[in-house]
Amino acid sequence: MERSFNVSVGGGIDDSSKFDDDGRLKRTGTVLTTSAHIITAVIGSGVLSLAWATAQLGWIAGPIALTAFSAITWFTSLLLADCYRAPNGSRNYTYMEAVRAHLGGVKVQLCGLAQYSNLVGVTIGYAITTSISMVAIKRSNCFHKQGHAAPCHESNNPFIIIFGIMQIILSQIPNFHKLSFLSLIAAVMSFAYSFIGLSLSIAKIAKDGVHANTSLTGTTIGKDVSGTDKMWNTFSALGDIAFAYAFSTVLIEIQDTLKSHPPENKSMKKATFIGITVSTIFYTLCGLIGYAAFGNKAPGNFLTGFGFYEPFWLVDLANVCIVIHLVGAYQVFCQPIFGFVEGWSKQKWPESEFITREYMINLSPFGLFNFSFYRLVWRTAYVVFTTILAMLFPFFNDFVGLLGAGSFWPLTVYFPIQMYIAQAKIPKYSFTWFWLKILSFVCLIISLLAAAGSVQGLIKSLQKFKPFKSES
């Protein structure tokens, strides 16, 4: 985790000869650069489902949920920022190291399970989202040529396979995450498609007015959905919003890019406030304006659910941006998994040439390439595994909701609160201890409800899934 996110999120390393007190190259991060990293980490494909999530909740609960998740994420990020330094003053380079330094024991393994499970889930979700955007490009051109009423059905599976083949090739590049321009490309692309979606929503309102069917409570029971569906969709919407704000997994890694003076936790708290404030304003605009544009019929993904047909070239451009963003982002999130498994394998079987041996191949003019048969087999197997799961569950909203529900409580709430209690030595049964525990418990219930709604949505989607149809 350390090397991958230090570079891919940190945005490069100072090549000067000066070093920090731990012997590592001197950090040069500032509040401004760290704020940018946070915004980049937060704003992503989660924005695509916010109009749908707001439609399930309505004009009252929708903004409240968006604001509440923002406030909780901000507050627990402040607690986590204080845990960057271990009790002895040494730096924690990764989230797991922070948990080990402050809590130790079995909680380190539980943190690793939650964190790596989330990373696996994200890579599967990226395969799904990318294939949906590829399908949307083809369908957009079909609608433009044959009319909006044309069937234009396309299967996601061929595009998921194409994405998988691309990732098999990219995954063979050792330390792909060290390419510093990867984060920049991802940031530019995520902002591009988000702004396009927001602009198209505003243009739709300006052209047609606010004629969409909206309400204070969102989708109407008996008219839009059944009572049972309303309940499950509401739970799933909470998971979608939680996923949109999730960045705690890489907070420590982002904080590790900051200069040591002023103290990292002070700078990180300022950057967190700026980053989450900007993200919240942007998300609220996307959710509320998207809901105003489409009403209770808001598509699950407002760039691929064809709330917009024209201008078709702009819809295509937005989906191209999504594809480019997620092709690179997949590598950023799976590289920690690759590094963990390969490091563990080398420690477990140090005598195995299959695992440890590297072959130098001259790929002129690109230079030397480190090739490993073990890396070829293992990484290919991982990509094939995620590709198959993406083909089995090509449902954007429910999968995004499940990811958000699964990572929100343990990584955004539970571990930051537990580490802060240990680090600040908060007395058991004190007022602060009680309300922190209550906050954690409430968030656990929300996560469980969101997970239940997403699982139910996945089951329902599987029951009516038609392989030849595009899922969005």
N, C-alpha and C positions, 0 to 999 in steps of 0.2 A: 504493500500500500504506500509505503513511504516514498520510494523513488518515483513511482508512477504519478502520484498527484503533486509531489513537490515541483515537478517540471510541467506537467500538462495544465495544472491549474495555476501554478505559480508564475508561469509566463517567462521562464528562462532563468539563467544563473549568471551572476556577475563573474567575469573571468579575471578579475584582479587578483593580486597575490595576497590580499588581506583576508584573514580568516576570523570567524567567530570564536568565542571562548571554548567551544566544543570541537574545534579543529575543522569545522566545515566552512565552505566558502561564505564570505560575509553576505548577509541578506540585505537587500536594498528596497524592500517593499515599503509603501507608504499607505496612509489612509485612503488616498485616491485610488491607487492601484488595487488595493484590497477590496474597496467598494466595487470596483469594476469586476473583479473576480467573483464576488458574491452575486452581483447582478447576472453575470454570465452563467453561474451555476444554477441560479433560481429560475431565470426565464428560459424556458425550453418548450418541449412538446406538450407539457402540461397545460399551456395556455389554450391549446386547441379545443379542450373540452369544457372550458369555463362557462361558455354561453349555455351549453346543455345543463351543466350543474346548476347554474342560476335559474334555469327554467324549471328544474325540479323543486327548487326551494322558494322561488318567488321574490317579489320586491322587498319583503321584510327579512326573511331568513337568509336570503342570498347574500346581501351586503353584510349582514351580521356574521355569517359564516366566513366570508372572505376576510373580514376585519379580525375576527376571533383567531383564526388560524395564523394570521400575520402576527398578532400580538403574542400568541403563545410561542411561535417560532422565534420571535425577537427576544422574548424574555429568557427562554431556555438557552438561546445562543449566547446571551450575556453570561449565564452560569457556566456554559461550556468554555467560554473565553477565559474565565478565571482558572480553569483547570489545565491550561496549556502548560504551565510549569508544574513539575512534580513537587511534592512536599520538600524535597531536598534542593529545589531550585533548578534542577536540570530540565531541559526541554523535552517535551513529548512530540515526536515527529508525526505521529499518526493517532487516529481516534482510539485504536486498540491499545496503544502504548499509554494513553491517558487513562483508560479504564484500568490497565494493569497497575499503574502508579498509584491510583487513588482507591481502587476497590480490590483488585487482585482476585485470586481464587477462581471459582467456577464462572464468575461473572465475565471474566476475560473471554472464556470460550463461548459464552452466550452472546457476548457482543460480536465476536467473530462470526458466529452463526448468523446473527441478524444482519450484519454488514455484508457478508459475502452472499447471503441469500438474496439480499436486495440488489446487489450488483448483477447476479445471475438473472433476476427478474427484469432488471432494467435492460439488459442486452436482449432478452426475449421480446420485451416491449418495443425496443427500437426496431427489431426485425419486422414486427407487426406494423408499426407506424410507417416505416419506410415503404413496405410493400403496398400499403393502402394509398400512399401518396403517388407511387408509380402507377397504380391502377387509375387513380384520379386524373393523372395527366392524359392517359389514353382515353378515358371516358369523357373528359372535358372536350377533347378534339372531336370525339364521336358526336356529342351533343351539339357542338357548334356546326357540324356538317349536316346532321340528320334531324336536328330539332330536339328540344328539351324533353319531348314525350317519347323519344326513341328508347328502346330497352338498354342498349349499350352495356350489357352485362359482361364482366370480366372476372376471371378467377384470380384470387390473390396468390395462389400457390406458385405459379411460374415466377412471379416477381419475388416471392420470398426465397425461392431457390436461386434466382439471380443474385439477390442480396447475399445469400449464404456463400456462393462461389466467390464473390468479391471479398468477403471477409476471410475466407480460407486463404486467399492470396495475401491479403494485408496482414493476417495474423502471423505469417511466417517471417515477417520483418522483426528482428530482435529490437526490443526497446523502442517500438514505434512511438510510444508516448513521449519520447525525448524530442520529437519534432515540435519545436516551440510554436510554429505557425498553426498547429492544429487547434489550439484553444482560440486563436484569433479568428480562424475560419468559422469555427463553431459559433462564436459570439456574433459575428457579422450575419451569418445565415439565420440564427435564431431570432435576432432583432428584425431581420428583413421579412421573414414570413409572418412574424407577429404583427408588425406594422402594416403589412399588406392586408391581413385579416381584419385588423381594426379599421383601416381606411375603407375597405369594402363595406364593412358594417355601417360606417358613418355615411358613405355614399348611398347605400340602400335606404337609410332613414331619410336622407336629404331628398331622394328621388320620390319615394313612395309615402313618406310620412310615417308616423308611428301607428300603423294600422294592424300590426300583429296582435294576436290574442295573448295578452299578458294579464297577470293578476297578482294580488298581494301574496298569495300562497303558492304560486306556481301552477304546474299542471293541475287540471281540474278533474276530480274523481267523477267518473260516470261519463265525462265528455272526452277527455284526452286519455285517461288511464283508469284502470280499476283501483279500488282501494288498496288491494294487496300490492299491486305494481307501484302505486304511489309511495308506499312505505319503503319497499326495497330500493326504488330509484332514489329516494331521499338519502338513504344510507350510502348508496354507491356514490352519490354526488359529493358527500362529505369526504369519501376516499379520494375522489378526483381532485378536490381542493387541497387536501393534505399532500398529495403527490406534487401538485404544482409548486408548493412552497418548500419542498424538501431539499435541504442542502447541508444538513448537519453532518452527514457522512463524510464530507470533505472540509468541514469547518476548521478542524485542527490543522489539516494540511495547508489550507489557505493562510491561516494565522502564522504558520511556520515560514512564510515569505516576508514577514514584517521585520523591520529593523529592531534591534534590541532596545534602542532608546528613541522615543519614550517607551516605557514598558509595553510589551506586546498586547497585554490584555486591555490597556486603555485605548490603544490605537484600534484594536479589533472591535471594541464596543462602539466607537464612533463609526467605523466602516460598516458594521452590522446595521446600525440605525439608518445610515444613508442607503445601503444596498436594499434592505427590506422595505424601506419607505418608498423608494423608486419602484421596486417590484410590485408592491401593494397597489400603488396608484395605477400602474400599467395593467395589472390583473383585474382590478376593479373596473377599469374602463372597458377591457375586453369582455368581461363577464356581463356587465350591465348593458353596454351598448350592443353587444351581441344578442342579448335577450330582447332588447327593445326592437332590434331589427327582425328577429325571427320568431319571437314569442314562445309559446309553449311547444311549438313544433321545432325548436332549435335542434339542429343536427348534432350528433355526438362529437363530430369533428368538423368545425365550421369551414374548413378548407377542402375537405374531401367528402363531406356529406351533401354537397351541392346545394347549400344555401345560396351559393353564387354560381351563376353560369357564365356571365359576361362581366367584364371583358375576359374571354377565355384565356388569352395569352398571359394576363396578370395572374389568374388562378394557376395556370401552368407554372409560371415563374415562382410563385409561392411554394408550390409542391416540389419544384426542383431544389429550392433552398432547403426544404425539409429533408430531402434525400441526401444532399451534400452534407448537411449538418449531422445527420444521424449515421451516415457511413463512417465519418470520423469519430463521432461520439461513442459509437459501439466499441471502437478500439480503446478509447480512453477508459471506458468502464470495464472492459474485459482484461486489460493488461494487468491490473492488480491480481486478478484470479490466476492468470497465466504465471505471474511471478511467484505467487504463493505456492501453487502446486509444483512448479519446477524447482523452487528452492527446497521444498519439503522432500521431493523425490531425490535430489542430490544428497541431502543429508541422510536419507533412509538407505540409499543404495550408492554410496560413493565409489564403489569398485566397478559399477556397471558402465561400460563404454557406450552402450546404447543411450544412456541417460546423460552422461557427462561430456561425451566427445563432441567437439565442434569442428566443422570443416570450413576452411576459408575458400570462398569462391570469388574469382575476379569477375565482376560485372561492369567492365569498362563501358561507358565513362563514369558509372556511378560509384566506382570504388569496390572495396572488398565487402563481401557479404558473408556473415556467419550463418552457416547452415547446420541444423541438428536434426537427425532422424526422429529423435524423441519429440522435439518441438513440432515437427511436421505431423506426427501421429496424434499426439495429445491435443494440440490446438485445432487440428482438423476435426477430431472427434467432438471437441467442445462446440465448435461452430455447427456441426451437423446436428448435435443434440438440441441446441437452441433453435435451429431452423425447423426441426421436426415439431418442437413444441409450439413454435409460432404458427405453423400450418394447422396444428390441432386446435389452437385457440386464437383465431384471427379477429378478436373482438376488442376494439380499441378502448372504449369506455370502461368496460368491466375489468379489463386487465390493468389499466391505469389506476382504477379505484382500488384494486387488490394490492398493487404495489404501494400506493399511498397509505393504505390501512396497515400493511405489514411493516412498514418502516417508520411511520409517524410516532407511535408510542415508544418503542424501545430506543430508537436512535435520536429522536428529536426531544423526547420528554424524559423517559425513565432514567437513562444513563447520565444525562447532564444533571438532573436533580440529585441522583444518588452520589455522583462525584462531588457536587458542590456541598452537599451535607457533610461528606467526609472531609473535604478540604477545608471548609469553614468551621469544622467541629461544632456544628449546630446541635445543641442538647436534645436528646430524645424526649418527645412529648412536649416540647416547647411550642409556643404559638407558631413560629416560623416553620418548625418541623411539621406541625399538623397541616398547615395550609399548603405546603409543598407536596405533602403526601396526598392531600385531597385533590390538588391539581393533577397529579400523576394518575390517580384513580379515575377521575372524570375523563381524562384523555384516553385511558385504557378502555373505558366503556365505549367512547366514541370510535376508537379504532376497531373494536370487536363488532360494533354495529356496521361500520363501513365495510369491514371484511365480509360480514354475513351478506350484506347487500350485493357486493361484488361477486361473491361465489354464487349466489342465487341467480345473478344476471348471467354469469358464465354458463350455468346449467341450462337456463332458459334459452340462451343463444345457441347452445349446442343442439338443443332439441329441435330447433327450427332452422338449423344451419343447412344451406344449400351450397355445395362446393363450387358450383359454377357462378355463384353470385359474388359480387364485390361486397365486403363487409366494411362499414365505416362507422 
